[in-house]
Amino acid sequence: MTTTTLDSADKRPAEYGALAVLIHWLIFFAVIALFASMNYAHGLEKTDPLRGTLYNWHKAIGTCVLGLGLLRILWIKIHGTPDLVPSPRITEVIARISHGLLYLLLLALPLSGLGMTLFSGRGVDLLGIPPIAKNDAIASVLHAAHGPLFLLTAIVVLIHVIGALWHQYFRHDATLGRMVPWLRGK
């Protein structure tokens, strides 16, 4: 893996390093797997064993996303992020808000799912995480929050993707190349 180069003027990285890019894409594909698994599982009969298997995988992948989200935030705190590519002020504000929301949601969404699972008296079997003391009231609140948090996450991710594609195909700047290494320098 390549190391992140630092801009000597302000000690901010000039680009995202290989680990930051890897974490970004692992989270992206994990979130797609989470959505796909639940979308498919909800279409199955409750007695179908595949439904339970998909729920188990969903819980495990969601817990991994929580870990990756924490790692991503820690990495940013230690290594920093490159400055935004110069853009109109409004797009910079939208970028900062959407990135902040994404980091917050990378914690809130999986925490609500994990908490809902654990307080429902279930564990995350595939990761060996045992249930905690059952508390239906807390589980219910977390269950009620999980769906809206997912919807908010989907909206913010959509804004993020639209912004990246806008930079690539309309602004023709280096923004997307920061997370898509083969686009760097184009």
Backbone as CSV, one residue per row, in Angstrom:
resi,resn,N_x,N_y,N_z,CA_x,CA_y,CA_z,C_x,C_y,C_z
1,MET,0.839,-1.188,0.000,0.000,0.000,0.000,0.876,1.241,0.000
2,THR,0.383,2.262,-0.667,1.137,3.507,-0.706,0.871,4.294,0.563
3,THR,1.799,5.160,0.883,1.603,5.999,2.049,0.983,7.316,1.612
4,THR,0.353,7.976,2.536,-0.262,9.254,2.252,0.819,10.315,2.215
5,THR,0.848,11.129,1.160,1.813,12.215,1.093,1.236,13.421,1.800
6,LEU,2.089,14.157,2.482,1.635,15.331,3.219,2.013,16.598,2.477
7,ASP,1.127,17.566,2.484,1.403,18.879,1.945,2.218,19.604,3.010
8,SER,3.436,19.972,2.680,4.346,20.517,3.691,3.861,21.839,4.270
9,ALA,3.002,22.584,3.560,2.561,23.885,4.055,1.705,23.769,5.307
10,ASP,0.802,22.817,5.369,-0.100,22.749,6.522,-0.190,21.367,7.143
11,LYS,0.643,20.457,6.717,0.717,19.097,7.268,-0.554,18.298,7.014
12,ARG,-1.373,18.721,6.058,-2.544,17.945,5.650,-2.106,17.037,4.520
13,PRO,-2.680,15.854,4.434,-2.296,14.986,3.317,-2.715,15.612,1.987
14,ALA,-1.876,15.429,0.968,-2.202,15.948,-0.358,-3.262,15.082,-1.021
15,GLU,-3.352,13.816,-0.608,-4.351,12.896,-1.149,-4.657,11.846,-0.088
16,TYR,-5.730,11.089,-0.307,-6.048,9.993,0.591,-5.086,8.848,0.311
17,GLY,-4.585,8.222,1.360,-3.697,7.082,1.194,-4.470,5.815,0.902
18,ALA,-3.734,4.759,0.610,-4.340,3.489,0.209,-5.263,2.923,1.287
19,LEU,-4.891,3.033,2.570,-5.742,2.480,3.627,-7.062,3.254,3.722
20,ALA,-7.005,4.568,3.633,-8.226,5.373,3.678,-9.148,5.022,2.507
21,VAL,-8.578,4.835,1.329,-9.365,4.470,0.149,-9.977,3.081,0.334
22,LEU,-9.172,2.141,0.847,-9.667,0.783,1.075,-10.833,0.783,2.057
23,ILE,-10.703,1.495,3.162,-11.773,1.561,4.159,-13.039,2.168,3.534
24,HIS,-12.867,3.229,2.767,-14.000,3.880,2.101,-14.779,2.876,1.261
25,TRP,-14.086,2.110,0.411,-14.760,1.188,-0.492,-15.281,-0.050,0.227
26,LEU,-14.604,-0.493,1.278,-15.147,-1.605,2.071,-16.485,-1.206,2.691
27,ILE,-16.546,0.000,3.233,-17.796,0.490,3.820,-18.869,0.603,2.736
28,PHE,-18.518,1.157,1.589,-19.476,1.326,0.497,-20.097,-0.014,0.100
29,PHE,-19.250,-1.023,-0.163,-19.777,-2.313,-0.606,-20.495,-3.054,0.521
30,ALA,-20.058,-2.841,1.759,-20.755,-3.454,2.889,-22.159,-2.877,3.035
31,VAL,-22.297,-1.577,2.853,-23.621,-0.948,2.960,-24.539,-1.463,1.858
32,ILE,-24.011,-1.654,0.667,-24.826,-2.233,-0.408,-25.244,-3.654,-0.035
33,ALA,-24.322,-4.436,0.523,-24.658,-5.801,0.941,-25.711,-5.793,2.040
34,LEU,-25.627,-4.845,2.952,-26.616,-4.737,4.022,-28.006,-4.448,3.460
35,PHE,-28.068,-3.490,2.547,-29.352,-3.157,1.928,-29.903,-4.348,1.148
36,ALA,-29.057,-4.968,0.337,-29.507,-6.083,-0.501,-29.981,-7.258,0.355
37,SER,-29.235,-7.569,1.417,-29.604,-8.713,2.256,-30.948,-8.492,2.931
38,MET,-31.193,-7.289,3.432,-32.471,-7.033,4.099,-33.608,-6.930,3.100
39,ASN,-33.352,-6.339,1.961,-34.389,-6.243,0.942,-34.827,-7.644,0.504
40,TYR,-33.876,-8.524,0.316,-34.195,-9.893,-0.089,-34.843,-10.665,1.063
41,ALA,-34.297,-10.525,2.271,-34.816,-11.263,3.432,-36.271,-10.908,3.716
42,HIS,-36.629,-9.631,3.568,-38.012,-9.221,3.846,-39.004,-9.840,2.879
43,GLY,-38.531,-10.297,1.729,-39.414,-10.944,0.770,-39.591,-12.433,1.018
44,LEU,-38.860,-12.977,1.983,-38.937,-14.408,2.283,-39.954,-14.671,3.394
45,GLU,-40.487,-15.886,3.398,-41.365,-16.306,4.495,-40.563,-16.316,5.798
46,LYS,-41.227,-16.007,6.903,-40.534,-15.979,8.197,-39.958,-17.339,8.581
47,THR,-40.523,-18.419,8.037,-40.033,-19.767,8.361,-38.895,-20.212,7.458
48,ASP,-38.570,-19.438,6.433,-37.493,-19.802,5.505,-36.149,-19.669,6.223
49,PRO,-35.350,-20.752,6.272,-34.056,-20.682,6.965,-33.106,-19.649,6.347
50,LEU,-33.272,-19.372,5.043,-32.411,-18.370,4.408,-32.634,-16.991,5.019
51,ARG,-33.874,-16.724,5.438,-34.170,-15.433,6.069,-33.318,-15.246,7.324
52,GLY,-33.256,-16.257,8.176,-32.438,-16.180,9.385,-30.953,-16.038,9.063
53,THR,-30.512,-16.747,8.041,-29.112,-16.654,7.627,-28.784,-15.237,7.163
54,LEU,-29.678,-14.667,6.359,-29.456,-13.304,5.879,-29.450,-12.297,7.026
55,TYR,-30.337,-12.486,8.005,-30.331,-11.610,9.177,-29.009,-11.745,9.939
56,ASN,-28.522,-12.962,10.086,-27.240,-13.154,10.774,-26.109,-12.458,10.040
57,TRP,-26.085,-12.582,8.716,-25.053,-11.905,7.935,-25.224,-10.391,8.020
58,HIS,-26.450,-9.929,8.002,-26.727,-8.492,8.102,-26.172,-7.931,9.417
59,LYS,-26.441,-8.633,10.504,-25.949,-8.178,11.814,-24.421,-8.175,11.860
60,ALA,-23.800,-9.198,11.301,-22.341,-9.294,11.316,-21.713,-8.206,10.444
61,ILE,-22.241,-8.033,9.244,-21.683,-7.004,8.349,-21.918,-5.618,8.930
62,GLY,-23.099,-5.380,9.506,-23.375,-4.089,10.136,-22.413,-3.790,11.275
63,THR,-22.089,-4.810,12.062,-21.135,-4.629,13.156,-19.750,-4.327,12.600
64,CYS,-19.385,-4.973,11.502,-18.105,-4.681,10.844,-18.074,-3.252,10.305
65,VAL,-19.203,-2.778,9.781,-19.276,-1.390,9.307,-19.042,-0.432,10.471
66,LEU,-19.588,-0.748,11.633,-19.336,0.082,12.813,-17.838,0.144,13.102
67,GLY,-17.184,-1.005,13.087,-15.738,-1.036,13.318,-14.974,-0.266,12.258
68,LEU,-15.353,-0.440,11.003,-14.688,0.285,9.915,-14.941,1.785,10.026
69,GLY,-16.158,2.162,10.420,-16.471,3.574,10.607,-15.614,4.190,11.711
70,LEU,-15.469,3.469,12.814,-14.606,3.951,13.899,-13.155,4.056,13.433
71,LEU,-12.703,3.054,12.683,-11.337,3.075,12.150,-11.152,4.251,11.200
72,ARG,-12.131,4.508,10.354,-12.061,5.627,9.400,-11.970,6.956,10.133
73,ILE,-12.792,7.128,11.147,-12.776,8.378,11.915,-11.458,8.533,12.659
74,LEU,-10.966,7.457,13.253,-9.667,7.493,13.942,-8.558,7.836,12.954
75,TRP,-8.590,7.220,11.786,-7.573,7.477,10.761,-7.570,8.959,10.370
76,ILE,-8.757,9.529,10.209,-8.867,10.944,9.849,-8.332,11.827,10.968
77,LYS,-8.644,11.474,12.223,-8.155,12.268,13.354,-6.627,12.249,13.415
78,ILE,-6.032,11.127,13.068,-4.572,10.996,13.124,-3.906,11.591,11.887
79,HIS,-4.415,11.272,10.708,-3.755,11.624,9.457,-4.348,12.838,8.749
80,GLY,-5.550,13.231,9.124,-6.192,14.358,8.466,-6.772,13.978,7.113
81,THR,-7.351,14.957,6.465,-7.908,14.784,5.129,-7.349,15.870,4.233
82,PRO,-7.292,15.582,2.947,-6.855,16.643,2.023,-7.850,17.798,2.022
83,ASP,-7.366,18.974,1.679,-8.278,20.099,1.499,-9.248,19.765,0.374
84,LEU,-10.425,20.364,0.432,-11.371,20.210,-0.661,-10.787,20.847,-1.918
85,VAL,-11.120,20.275,-3.063,-10.757,20.901,-4.324,-11.512,22.228,-4.392
86,PRO,-10.830,23.321,-4.732,-11.529,24.615,-4.768,-12.796,24.554,-5.626
87,SER,-13.887,25.005,-5.021,-15.219,24.968,-5.642,-15.997,26.175,-5.160
88,PRO,-17.165,26.405,-5.757,-18.024,27.464,-5.218,-18.318,27.208,-3.734
89,ARG,-18.450,28.246,-2.976,-18.647,28.164,-1.522,-19.791,27.227,-1.146
90,ILE,-20.902,27.281,-1.865,-22.055,26.452,-1.523,-21.716,24.974,-1.646
91,THR,-20.941,24.589,-2.643,-20.603,23.167,-2.788,-19.637,22.730,-1.697
92,GLU,-18.761,23.631,-1.266,-17.865,23.294,-0.154,-18.665,23.092,1.135
93,VAL,-19.664,23.939,1.365,-20.515,23.810,2.560,-21.282,22.486,2.494
94,ILE,-21.864,22.171,1.342,-22.595,20.907,1.186,-21.656,19.725,1.413
95,ALA,-20.448,19.799,0.875,-19.474,18.705,1.054,-19.137,18.514,2.531
96,ARG,-18.875,19.601,3.232,-18.517,19.476,4.658,-19.686,18.923,5.483
97,ILE,-20.881,19.410,5.214,-22.054,18.923,5.949,-22.306,17.447,5.630
98,SER,-22.245,17.081,4.352,-22.533,15.685,3.995,-21.464,14.748,4.542
99,HIS,-20.197,15.172,4.530,-19.158,14.316,5.116,-19.371,14.161,6.625
100,GLY,-19.679,15.255,7.297,-19.937,15.170,8.731,-21.108,14.257,9.048
101,LEU,-22.184,14.398,8.266,-23.341,13.527,8.461,-22.998,12.067,8.170
102,LEU,-22.218,11.826,7.120,-21.830,10.443,6.810,-21.069,9.813,7.968
103,TYR,-20.135,10.545,8.547,-19.375,9.988,9.671,-20.270,9.736,10.873
104,LEU,-21.174,10.666,11.136,-22.115,10.477,12.239,-22.998,9.259,11.989
105,LEU,-23.507,9.129,10.767,-24.392,8.007,10.425,-23.639,6.680,10.378
106,LEU,-22.336,6.717,10.065,-21.528,5.488,10.091,-21.451,4.897,11.494
107,LEU,-21.713,5.723,12.472,-21.760,5.237,13.859,-23.205,4.988,14.297
108,ALA,-24.085,5.950,14.030,-25.455,5.867,14.546,-26.238,4.698,13.963
109,LEU,-26.137,4.475,12.658,-26.927,3.410,12.039,-26.520,2.032,12.549
110,PRO,-25.236,1.666,12.502,-24.893,0.336,13.021,-25.068,0.221,14.535
111,LEU,-24.874,1.323,15.271,-25.101,1.253,16.721,-26.576,0.990,17.020
112,SER,-27.471,1.604,16.246,-28.892,1.354,16.481,-29.228,-0.103,16.172
113,GLY,-28.668,-0.647,15.112,-28.923,-2.045,14.766,-28.327,-3.004,15.771
114,LEU,-27.087,-2.747,16.171,-26.439,-3.615,17.153,-27.160,-3.532,18.499
115,GLY,-27.491,-2.321,18.911,-28.211,-2.159,20.176,-29.565,-2.825,20.138
116,MET,-30.286,-2.663,19.029,-31.595,-3.301,18.867,-31.457,-4.815,19.008
117,THR,-30.440,-5.378,18.367,-30.201,-6.825,18.424,-29.892,-7.268,19.847
118,LEU,-28.945,-6.599,20.469,-28.497,-7.022,21.802,-29.584,-6.837,22.853
119,PHE,-30.309,-5.713,22.805,-31.370,-5.478,23.785,-32.620,-6.302,23.505
120,SER,-32.686,-6.935,22.331,-33.785,-7.859,22.026,-33.493,-9.255,22.534
121,GLY,-32.336,-9.421,23.168,-31.969,-10.723,23.714,-31.298,-11.638,22.695
122,ARG,-30.829,-11.061,21.602,-30.100,-11.835,20.595,-28.676,-11.336,20.539
123,GLY,-27.816,-12.143,19.980,-26.433,-11.742,19.796,-26.108,-11.638,18.318
124,VAL,-24.838,-11.393,18.045,-24.347,-11.396,16.671,-23.568,-12.693,16.530
125,ASP,-24.301,-13.746,16.158,-23.761,-15.106,16.175,-22.473,-15.258,15.380
126,LEU,-22.419,-14.705,14.179,-21.264,-14.902,13.313,-19.996,-14.244,13.856
127,LEU,-20.144,-13.305,14.766,-18.985,-12.650,15.376,-18.783,-13.060,16.832
128,GLY,-19.651,-13.920,17.336,-19.525,-14.387,18.709,-19.875,-13.343,19.756
129,ILE,-20.688,-12.357,19.394,-21.094,-11.316,20.348,-22.367,-11.786,21.035
130,PRO,-22.309,-11.999,22.353,-23.486,-12.518,23.071,-24.517,-11.424,23.332
131,PRO,-25.770,-11.820,23.554,-26.794,-10.830,23.904,-26.505,-10.245,25.285
132,ILE,-27.112,-9.097,25.540,-27.013,-8.495,26.873,-28.388,-8.608,27.507
133,ALA,-28.521,-8.070,28.692,-29.813,-8.149,29.387,-30.916,-7.584,28.502
134,LYS,-31.960,-8.353,28.332,-33.064,-7.970,27.457,-33.782,-6.750,28.015
135,ASN,-34.040,-5.783,27.134,-34.774,-4.585,27.511,-35.627,-4.187,26.302
136,ASP,-36.886,-4.599,26.335,-37.769,-4.372,25.198,-37.994,-2.890,24.897
137,ALA,-37.987,-2.051,25.923,-38.217,-0.619,25.704,-37.063,-0.017,24.894
138,ILE,-35.835,-0.318,25.290,-34.682,0.205,24.553,-34.632,-0.400,23.148
139,ALA,-34.877,-1.704,23.050,-34.875,-2.365,21.744,-35.906,-1.734,20.815
140,SER,-37.065,-1.391,21.357,-38.129,-0.790,20.556,-37.727,0.590,20.048
141,VAL,-37.126,1.395,20.895,-36.671,2.733,20.479,-35.611,2.615,19.386
142,LEU,-34.664,1.704,19.568,-33.606,1.519,18.573,-34.164,0.971,17.266
143,HIS,-35.145,0.089,17.366,-35.804,-0.444,16.167,-36.502,0.687,15.407
144,ALA,-37.180,1.562,16.148,-37.880,2.690,15.524,-36.905,3.665,14.872
145,ALA,-35.696,3.766,15.407,-34.694,4.688,14.854,-33.952,4.100,13.657
146,HIS,-33.812,2.780,13.610,-32.959,2.133,12.603,-33.424,2.412,11.173
147,GLY,-34.698,2.300,10.896,-35.221,2.543,9.549,-35.014,3.986,9.089
148,PRO,-35.432,4.973,9.885,-35.202,6.368,9.484,-33.708,6.715,9.354
149,LEU,-32.879,6.134,10.215,-31.435,6.367,10.079,-30.922,5.800,8.760
150,PHE,-31.457,4.631,8.365,-31.054,4.075,7.080,-31.492,4.993,5.946
151,LEU,-32.721,5.474,5.997,-33.232,6.358,4.946,-32.381,7.626,4.852
152,LEU,-32.065,8.219,5.990,-31.210,9.408,6.008,-29.833,9.078,5.436
153,THR,-29.294,7.918,5.799,-27.996,7.502,5.265,-28.062,7.359,3.753
154,ALA,-29.109,6.738,3.250,-29.261,6.562,1.799,-29.313,7.918,1.094
155,ILE,-30.017,8.872,1.671,-30.117,10.208,1.070,-28.757,10.895,1.060
156,VAL,-28.044,10.834,2.177,-26.741,11.499,2.256,-25.731,10.806,1.334
157,VAL,-25.771,9.482,1.249,-24.883,8.768,0.322,-25.213,9.181,-1.112
158,LEU,-26.485,9.293,-1.441,-26.878,9.712,-2.785,-26.334,11.105,-3.098
159,ILE,-26.449,12.020,-2.160,-25.891,13.367,-2.330,-24.383,13.274,-2.534
160,HIS,-23.720,12.440,-1.758,-22.276,12.241,-1.847,-21.880,11.716,-3.234
161,VAL,-22.597,10.725,-3.716,-22.296,10.135,-5.026,-22.566,11.150,-6.140
162,ILE,-23.696,11.846,-6.061,-24.014,12.866,-7.066,-22.926,13.942,-7.078
163,GLY,-22.491,14.340,-5.891,-21.429,15.344,-5.806,-20.133,14.856,-6.439
164,ALA,-19.763,13.612,-6.161,-18.533,13.061,-6.742,-18.635,12.995,-8.263
165,LEU,-19.777,12.542,-8.768,-19.962,12.453,-10.217,-20.026,13.842,-10.851
166,TRP,-20.634,14.801,-10.166,-20.687,16.178,-10.648,-19.269,16.734,-10.786
167,HIS,-18.441,16.499,-9.767,-17.050,16.961,-9.844,-16.319,16.308,-11.013
168,GLN,-16.558,15.026,-11.220,-15.843,14.293,-12.258,-16.294,14.702,-13.668
169,TYR,-17.602,14.775,-13.889,-18.099,14.926,-15.250,-18.545,16.331,-15.639
170,PHE,-18.712,17.219,-14.650,-19.090,18.590,-14.978,-18.013,19.596,-14.607
171,ARG,-17.396,19.382,-13.462,-16.309,20.282,-13.049,-14.966,19.826,-13.613
172,HIS,-14.849,18.550,-13.888,-13.605,17.961,-14.433,-12.406,18.265,-13.520
173,ASP,-12.616,18.079,-12.202,-11.519,18.302,-11.267,-11.071,16.976,-10.659
174,ALA,-10.202,17.034,-9.688,-9.556,15.828,-9.139,-10.300,15.192,-7.975
175,THR,-11.506,15.654,-7.665,-12.210,15.168,-6.480,-12.414,13.656,-6.491
176,LEU,-13.006,13.110,-7.540,-13.291,11.679,-7.574,-12.010,10.846,-7.592
177,GLY,-10.975,11.361,-8.211,-9.694,10.654,-8.248,-9.084,10.418,-6.878
178,ARG,-9.522,11.149,-5.886,-9.006,10.939,-4.530,-9.436,9.587,-3.964
179,MET,-10.622,9.113,-4.364,-11.118,7.827,-3.876,-11.144,6.747,-4.949
180,VAL,-10.854,7.118,-6.168,-10.769,6.162,-7.269,-9.357,6.319,-7.851
181,PRO,-8.403,5.539,-7.320,-6.991,5.773,-7.653,-6.673,5.765,-9.143
182,TRP,-7.373,4.967,-9.953,-7.034,4.931,-11.368,-7.467,6.204,-12.112
183,LEU,-8.226,7.075,-11.437,-8.598,8.347,-12.035,-7.630,9.466,-11.663
184,ARG,-6.686,9.186,-10.772,-5.740,10.221,-10.358,-4.903,10.661,-11.545
185,GLY,-4.734,11.946,-11.626,-3.911,12.494,-12.692,-4.652,12.663,-14.008
186,LYS,-5.959,12.364,-14.031,-6.714,12.524,-15.283,-7.498,13.804,-15.257
